[in-house]
C-alpha cells in the first residue's frame, strides 16, 4: 500500500503537536509502564485500564521526540475500546510493518504513517517504545 509522504508527515505532525490521551491518571485501576531510551530523549509512561478483557482507556505522558509522541498517540487511539486479543493483533501487525514483514494495512489506520521507519534503524525504538510499553502492560494484566 502506497501512502503519500506528505500525508504521512501531516499525520505524524498532528499527533506530535496535539497528542491524544496525553495525560496520566492517579486511578488505581490503571496498570503503568515506564520506558526510556538510551539513545535519545524518550522517557515516557504508558497507562492502561483493562477491565473484562477490554482496554477501556490508554494514556501516556513524558518527554519524547516527534516519532515517539506521535506513534504512542496513534496507538492509544487504535486500541482504546478493543478487546485484549484485538489490541494484541494490532500491536503484532504494527511490529510486522516496522520489521518490513507482511501485515494487514487496513488494521493500521493512521499508524501506517510509520511504515518506512524500519528503514531508519535509529528511529525504530522511537516508533515502538510506547507500543512495547502497552504490550508489557497487556502481558502483566494477563498474568493477574
N, CA, C and O of each residue as an XYZ file, in Angstrom:
576
protein
N       0.844     -1.179      0.000
C       0.000      0.000      0.000
C       0.890      1.244      0.000
O       1.752      1.399      0.865
N       0.679      2.104     -0.953
C       1.436      3.350     -1.023
C       0.639      4.456     -0.339
O      -0.581      4.540     -0.477
N       1.336      5.279      0.383
C       0.720      6.419      1.041
C       1.583      7.641      0.737
O       2.812      7.565      0.747
N       0.940      8.739      0.474
C       1.615      9.979      0.136
C       2.542     10.410      1.284
O       2.085     10.534      2.421
N       3.817     10.636      1.011
C       4.753     11.046      2.061
C       4.311     12.319      2.796
O       4.544     12.454      3.997
N       3.688     13.231      2.090
C       3.207     14.455      2.741
C       2.077     14.158      3.719
O       1.984     14.783      4.775
N       1.217     13.201      3.366
C       0.141     12.799      4.273
C       0.734     12.123      5.512
O       0.288     12.367      6.633
N       1.744     11.271      5.302
C       2.395     10.610      6.441
C       2.983     11.666      7.376
O       2.823     11.570      8.593
N       3.648     12.654      6.830
C       4.234     13.716      7.646
C       3.140     14.486      8.381
O       3.290     14.798      9.562
N       2.045     14.794      7.694
C       0.935     15.532      8.321
C       0.344     14.759      9.497
O       0.046     15.342     10.539
N       0.175     13.448      9.330
C      -0.359     12.602     10.414
C       0.581     12.646     11.614
O       0.150     12.844     12.750
N       1.862     12.460     11.346
C       2.848     12.445     12.426
C       2.885     13.798     13.136
O       2.891     13.848     14.366
N       2.911     14.878     12.387
C       2.975     16.213     12.999
C       1.701     16.537     13.778
O       1.770     17.172     14.830
N       0.556     16.115     13.284
C      -0.699     16.353     14.000
C      -0.682     15.663     15.364
O      -1.063     16.259     16.372
N      -0.241     14.414     15.389
C      -0.212     13.667     16.656
C       0.914     14.135     17.574
O       0.834     13.955     18.789
N       1.962     14.732     17.008
C       3.028     15.293     17.839
C       2.577     16.616     18.462
O       2.769     16.845     19.656
N       1.985     17.471     17.653
C       1.564     18.786     18.141
C       0.329     18.711     19.033
O       0.176     19.507     19.960
N      -0.543     17.760     18.752
C      -1.788     17.591     19.509
C      -1.962     16.128     19.908
O      -2.886     15.460     19.444
N      -1.065     15.628     20.775
C      -1.148     14.204     21.130
C      -2.461     13.874     21.843
O      -2.935     14.630     22.691
N      -3.024     12.747     21.481
C      -4.263     12.268     22.088
C      -3.924     11.468     23.337
O      -2.880     10.822     23.416
N      -4.827     11.524     24.310
C      -4.703     10.713     25.531
C      -3.370     10.972     26.231
O      -2.737     10.049     26.743
N      -2.957     12.227     26.246
C      -1.639     12.629     26.725
C      -1.731     13.240     28.122
O      -1.457     14.424     28.317
N      -2.116     12.418     29.076
C      -2.176     12.839     30.465
C      -2.302     11.589     31.324
O      -3.123     10.714     31.048
N      -1.495     11.514     32.352
C      -1.555     10.355     33.240
C      -2.651     10.552     34.276
O      -3.129     11.664     34.501
N      -3.037      9.445     34.901
C      -4.065      9.479     35.931
C      -3.524      8.837     37.208
O      -2.566      8.064     37.168
N      -4.136      9.160     38.320
C      -3.790      8.524     39.593
C      -4.748      7.383     39.921
O      -4.679      6.811     41.009
N      -5.634      7.051     38.996
C      -6.615      5.990     39.188
C      -5.903      4.649     39.393
O      -5.108      4.228     38.554
N      -6.190      3.996     40.495
C      -5.547      2.738     40.840
C      -5.900      1.561     39.945
O      -5.245      0.521     40.012
N      -6.927      1.704     39.105
C      -7.290      0.626     38.190
C      -6.324      0.508     37.014
O      -6.303     -0.518     36.333
N      -5.535      1.535     36.773
C      -4.631      1.560     35.621
C      -3.331      0.838     35.936
O      -2.744      1.020     37.003
N      -2.894      0.018     34.993
C      -1.546     -0.536     35.039
C      -0.637      0.470     34.354
O      -1.061      1.176     33.439
N       0.600      0.535     34.792
C       1.506      1.559     34.301
C       2.844      0.946     33.927
O       3.308      0.005     34.570
N       3.461      1.485     32.884
C       4.783      1.016     32.449
C       5.621      2.221     32.038
O       5.234      2.994     31.162
N       6.769      2.365     32.680
C       7.705      3.420     32.340
C       8.732      2.866     31.358
O       9.238      1.757     31.530
N       9.032      3.653     30.331
C      10.013      3.245     29.327
C      10.924      4.437     29.044
O      10.474      5.582     29.009
N      12.205      4.153     28.842
C      13.105      5.206     28.402
C      14.087      4.628     27.399
O      14.205      3.414     27.232
N      14.779      5.529     26.748
C      15.699      5.129     25.691
C      17.107      5.575     26.046
O      17.315      6.670     26.567
N      18.062      4.718     25.760
C      19.465      5.074     25.981
C      20.000      5.933     24.840
O      21.041      6.576     24.977
N      19.285      5.941     23.708
C      19.825      6.602     22.522
C      19.182      7.954     22.201
O      19.644      8.651     21.297
N      18.127      8.335     22.922
C      17.523      9.646     22.662
C      16.765     10.113     23.901
O      16.893      9.512     24.967
N      15.989     11.166     23.772
C      15.330     11.782     24.936
C      14.102     11.023     25.427
O      13.558     11.360     26.479
N      13.661     10.025     24.707
C      12.406      9.355     25.041
C      12.385      8.814     26.464
O      13.226      8.002     26.851
N      11.416      9.277     27.225
C      11.232      8.865     28.615
C       9.742      9.022     28.908
O       9.286     10.090     29.317
N       8.995      7.946     28.694
C       7.535      8.036     28.795
C       6.965      6.982     29.736
O       7.599      5.970     30.037
N       5.765      7.253     30.180
C       4.981      6.300     30.950
C       3.671      6.093     30.208
O       3.016      7.051     29.796
N       3.301      4.834     30.046
C       2.032      4.468     29.419
C       1.168      3.830     30.494
O       1.657      3.035     31.296
N      -0.102      4.171     30.515
C      -1.056      3.589     31.452
C      -2.230      3.008     30.664
O      -2.621      3.530     29.620
N      -2.778      1.918     31.189
C      -3.952      1.317     30.560
C      -4.892      0.781     31.623
O      -4.472      0.191     32.619
N      -6.166      1.001     31.384
C      -7.222      0.448     32.227
C      -7.831     -0.712     31.449
O      -8.536     -0.505     30.462
N      -7.556     -1.924     31.900
C      -8.045     -3.129     31.228
C      -9.032     -3.805     32.163
O      -8.673     -4.263     33.247
N     -10.283     -3.860     31.724
C     -11.335     -4.484     32.525
C     -12.136     -5.445     31.656
O     -12.484     -5.129     30.518
N     -12.420     -6.614     32.201
C     -13.218     -7.614     31.488
C     -12.665     -7.878     30.089
O     -13.413     -8.024     29.122
N     -11.311     -7.936     30.008
C     -10.628     -8.259     28.759
C     -10.789     -7.180     27.679
O     -10.613     -7.447     26.491
N     -11.127     -5.958     28.111
C     -11.274     -4.838     27.182
C     -10.369     -3.694     27.641
O     -10.281     -3.399     28.833
N      -9.705     -3.060     26.688
C      -8.882     -1.896     27.008
C      -9.809     -0.690     27.059
O     -10.157     -0.105     26.034
N     -10.197     -0.337     28.271
C     -11.147      0.759     28.476
C     -10.510      2.109     28.172
O     -11.162      3.000     27.627
N      -9.230      2.260     28.526
C      -8.556      3.534     28.325
C      -7.055      3.296     28.253
O      -6.528      2.371     28.871
N      -6.375      4.145     27.488
C      -4.920      4.139     27.401
C      -4.472      5.588     27.360
O      -5.064      6.412     26.663
N      -3.423      5.894     28.111
C      -2.894      7.256     28.146
C      -1.392      7.214     28.330
O      -0.824      6.179     28.679
N      -0.755      8.344     28.093
C       0.700      8.393     28.235
C       1.140      9.822     28.522
O       0.396     10.778     28.303
N       2.366      9.943     29.018
C       2.970     11.250     29.216
C       4.468     11.061     29.369
O       4.953      9.946     29.561
N       5.184     12.155     29.281
C       6.626     12.134     29.435
C       7.280     13.033     28.409
O       6.623     13.828     27.736
N       8.574     12.890     28.308
C       9.354     13.644     27.335
C       9.697     12.687     26.206
O      10.222     11.598     26.437
N       9.395     13.104     24.985
C       9.644     12.199     23.860
C       9.798     12.995     22.563
O       9.302     14.114     22.432
N      10.487     12.392     21.632
C      10.678     13.004     20.322
C       9.378     12.939     19.512
O       8.384     12.356     19.945
N       9.414     13.534     18.360
C       8.248     13.590     17.481
C       7.720     12.194     17.163
O       6.521     11.939     17.279
N       8.611     11.296     16.764
C       8.201      9.949     16.356
C       7.583      9.193     17.532
O       6.532      8.573     17.376
N       8.212      9.235     18.696
C       7.677      8.531     19.875
C       6.321      9.076     20.286
O       5.385      8.317     20.536
N       6.223     10.397     20.354
C       4.961     11.011     20.765
C       3.848     10.666     19.792
O       2.767     10.243     20.203
N       4.105     10.844     18.519
C       3.070     10.596     17.515
C       2.674      9.122     17.459
O       1.486      8.806     17.395
N       3.645      8.223     17.484
C       3.304      6.797     17.380
C       2.534      6.333     18.614
O       1.613      5.524     18.498
N       2.899      6.834     19.789
C       2.187      6.443     21.005
C       0.785      7.035     21.018
O      -0.162      6.372     21.441
N       0.642      8.267     20.563
C      -0.678      8.894     20.467
C      -1.599      8.087     19.550
O      -2.750      7.815     19.892
N      -1.085      7.716     18.402
C      -1.883      6.912     17.455
C      -2.236      5.569     18.072
O      -3.366      5.098     17.941
N      -1.270      4.950     18.744
C      -1.526      3.651     19.387
C      -2.686      3.746     20.366
O      -3.557      2.877     20.391
N      -2.698      4.820     21.185
C      -3.768      4.934     22.184
C      -5.137      4.980     21.522
O      -6.101      4.402     22.024
N      -5.211      5.670     20.396
C      -6.490      5.740     19.682
C      -6.867      4.405     19.049
O      -8.039      4.027     19.027
N      -5.870      3.697     18.536
C      -6.141      2.429     17.851
C      -6.663      1.342     18.786
O      -7.510      0.542     18.387
N      -6.171      1.302     20.017
C      -6.506      0.168     20.881
C      -7.621      0.456     21.884
O      -8.199     -0.472     22.449
N      -7.922      1.712     22.105
C      -8.949      2.049     23.096
C     -10.293      1.450     22.682
O     -10.756      1.640     21.557
N     -10.906      0.721     23.615
C     -12.192      0.089     23.352
C     -12.097     -1.291     22.719
O     -13.111     -1.963     22.529
N     -10.890     -1.710     22.395
C     -10.698     -3.023     21.772
C     -10.513     -4.090     22.850
O     -10.115     -3.793     23.976
N     -10.809     -5.330     22.484
C     -10.502     -6.428     23.390
C      -8.984     -6.589     23.444
O      -8.266     -6.087     22.580
N      -8.513     -7.285     24.453
C      -7.078     -7.535     24.578
C      -6.571     -8.290     23.344
O      -5.495     -7.981     22.830
N      -7.334     -9.272     22.868
C      -6.909    -10.024     21.683
C      -6.835     -9.132     20.446
O      -5.909     -9.260     19.646
N      -7.798     -8.235     20.284
C      -7.764     -7.314     19.150
C      -6.553     -6.384     19.258
O      -5.872     -6.129     18.265
N      -6.289     -5.883     20.459
C      -5.143     -4.994     20.669
C      -3.832     -5.726     20.376
O      -2.932     -5.163     19.754
N      -3.726     -6.966     20.818
C      -2.515     -7.747     20.550
C      -2.324     -7.946     19.050
O      -1.196     -7.912     18.559
N      -3.403     -8.150     18.332
C      -3.314     -8.314     16.880
C      -2.858     -7.010     16.213
O      -2.047     -7.037     15.287
N      -3.374     -5.882     16.680
C      -2.946     -4.581     16.159
C      -1.458     -4.374     16.448
O      -0.705     -3.959     15.567
N      -1.042     -4.660     17.664
C       0.362     -4.498     18.054
C       1.259     -5.413     17.215
O       2.297     -4.976     16.718
N       0.864     -6.672     17.057
C       1.651     -7.604     16.242
C       1.773     -7.107     14.803
O       2.845     -7.195     14.204
N       0.685     -6.589     14.253
C       0.720     -6.060     12.890
C       1.617     -4.833     12.793
O       2.333     -4.660     11.806
N       1.580     -3.994     13.799
C       2.428     -2.799     13.808
C       3.911     -3.202     13.775
O       4.690     -2.667     12.985
N       4.291     -4.150     14.645
C       5.686     -4.594     14.669
C       6.070     -5.293     13.362
O       7.205     -5.161     12.906
N       5.152     -6.025     12.762
C       5.431     -6.645     11.459
C       5.685     -5.554     10.414
O       6.602     -5.668      9.601
N       4.868     -4.496     10.441
C       5.042     -3.386      9.499
C       6.415     -2.739      9.702
O       7.138     -2.499      8.735
N       6.767     -2.462     10.942
C       8.059     -1.832     11.248
C       9.206     -2.727     10.794
O      10.220     -2.234     10.301
N       9.050     -4.048     10.959
C      10.089     -5.012     10.583
C      10.050     -5.382      9.104
O      10.788     -6.262      8.662
N       9.185     -4.709      8.335
C       9.030     -4.962      6.896
C       8.643     -6.406      6.597
O       9.114     -7.016      5.638
N       7.762     -6.932      7.459
C       7.177     -8.256      7.239
C       5.731     -8.060      6.804
O       5.204     -6.956      6.942
N       5.074     -9.087      6.287
C       3.674     -8.935      5.883
C       2.785     -8.520      7.064
O       2.944     -9.009      8.182
N       1.850     -7.609      6.786
C       0.943     -7.105      7.815
C      -0.368     -6.672      7.154
O      -0.440     -6.504      5.937
N      -1.379     -6.498      7.967
C      -2.690     -6.062      7.490
C      -2.732     -4.535      7.533
O      -2.898     -3.953      8.605
N      -2.585     -3.894      6.396
C      -2.530     -2.430      6.348
C      -3.849     -1.791      6.777
O      -3.850     -0.679      7.305
N      -4.965     -2.475      6.559
C      -6.263     -1.922      6.968
C      -6.339     -1.749      8.486
O      -7.013     -0.848      8.984
N      -5.658     -2.603      9.197
C      -5.675     -2.576     10.649
C      -4.868     -1.399     11.208
O      -5.082     -0.983     12.347
N      -3.963     -0.876     10.424
C      -3.027      0.134     10.898
C      -3.627      1.538     10.989
O      -3.157      2.350     11.785
N      -4.632      1.833     10.207
C      -5.216      3.177     10.173
C      -4.101      4.221     10.103
O      -3.251      4.131      9.217
N      -4.071      5.212     11.005
C      -3.050      6.265     10.914
C      -1.643      5.776     11.236
O      -0.670      6.439     10.876
N      -1.513      4.639     11.903
C      -0.182      4.092     12.210
C       0.588      3.750     10.941
O       1.803      3.558     10.986
N      -0.107      3.673      9.813
C       0.550      3.404      8.532
C       1.597      4.481      8.228
O       2.502      4.262      7.423
N       1.469      5.634      8.870
C       2.434      6.721      8.670
C       3.851      6.311      9.072
O       4.817      6.965      8.678
N       3.984      5.243      9.847
C       5.297      4.798     10.312
C       5.835      3.616      9.520
O       6.799      2.980      9.945
N       5.232      3.311      8.381
C       5.609      2.109      7.636
C       7.044      2.120      7.127
O       7.609      1.057      6.867
N       7.639      3.284      6.979
C       9.021      3.352      6.486
C      10.055      3.499      7.593
O      11.249      3.594      7.308
N       9.623      3.521      8.842
C      10.550      3.708      9.956
C      11.593      2.599     10.018
O      12.737      2.846     10.400
N      11.214      1.393      9.652
C      12.145      0.273      9.695
C      13.378      0.476      8.840
O      14.396     -0.186      9.042
N      13.292      1.392      7.882
C      14.435      1.688      7.015
C      15.407      2.664      7.684
O      16.490      2.932      7.165
N      15.004      3.190      8.843
C      15.850      4.119      9.600
C      16.101      3.494     10.970
O      15.356      3.742     11.919
N      17.133      2.701     11.066
C      17.389      1.918     12.285
C      17.401      2.776     13.548
O      16.975      2.317     14.608
N      17.875      3.992     13.449
C      17.958      4.849     14.625
C      16.589      5.362     15.088
O      16.494      5.954     16.163
N      15.542      5.149     14.310
C      14.201      5.612     14.666
C      13.266      4.476     15.090
O      12.149      4.735     15.537
N      13.703      3.242     14.958
C      12.831      2.106     15.281
C      12.412      2.137     16.742
O      11.233      1.962     17.048
N      13.352      2.356     17.646
C      12.994      2.399     19.063
C      12.015      3.537     19.340
O      11.086      3.386     20.134
N      12.226      4.671     18.685
C      11.322      5.808     18.872
C       9.886      5.436     18.481
O       8.931      5.787     19.173
N       9.755      4.731     17.378
C       8.427      4.384     16.859
C       7.774      3.231     17.601
O       6.587      2.964     17.414
N       8.540      2.544     18.444
C       7.985      1.349     19.100
C       7.944      1.428     20.624
O       7.358      0.553     21.262
N       8.542      2.438     21.216
C       8.676      2.479     22.674
C       7.316      2.439     23.386
O       7.147      1.692     24.350
N       6.361      3.226     22.923
C       5.028      3.213     23.537
C       4.297      1.902     23.290
O       3.569      1.411     24.153
N       4.498      1.348     22.116
C       3.874      0.077     21.765
C       4.419     -1.058     22.633
O       3.667     -1.934     23.059
N       5.724     -1.038     22.891
C       6.332     -2.037     23.772
C       5.775     -1.913     25.183
O       5.521     -2.917     25.847
N       5.586     -0.678     25.637
C       5.034     -0.453     26.977
C       3.639     -1.057     27.083
O       3.332     -1.739     28.060
N       2.789     -0.812     26.082
C       1.434     -1.372     26.131
C       1.477     -2.894     26.050
O       0.714     -3.571     26.739
N       2.346     -3.428     25.229
C       2.486     -4.891     25.140
C       2.847     -5.465     26.506
O       2.307     -6.497     26.905
N       3.760     -4.805     27.228
C       4.138     -5.254     28.567
C       2.959     -5.147     29.537
O       2.757     -6.035     30.364
N       2.189     -4.079     29.442
C       1.015     -3.902     30.304
C       0.002     -5.008     30.059
O      -0.563     -5.554     31.007
N      -0.229     -5.342     28.802
C      -1.178     -6.413     28.462
C      -0.681     -7.745     29.048
O      -1.463     -8.502     29.621
N       0.611     -8.023     28.902
C       1.175     -9.257     29.466
C       0.972     -9.277     30.975
O       0.574    -10.301     31.531
N       1.239     -8.161     31.642
C       1.069     -8.076     33.087
C      -0.393     -8.300     33.464
O      -0.675     -8.985     34.448
N      -1.320     -7.742     32.706
C      -2.742     -7.903     33.012
C      -3.194     -9.356     32.863
O      -4.054     -9.832     33.603
N      -2.598    -10.048     31.892
C      -2.962    -11.448     31.675
C      -2.392    -12.365     32.748
O      -2.925    -13.446     32.996
N      -1.311    -11.932     33.380
C      -0.690    -12.734     34.427
C      -1.418    -12.617     35.754
O      -1.209    -13.431     36.653
N      -2.282    -11.598     35.883
C      -3.021    -11.405     37.144
C      -4.197    -12.339     37.261
O      -4.917    -12.303     38.258
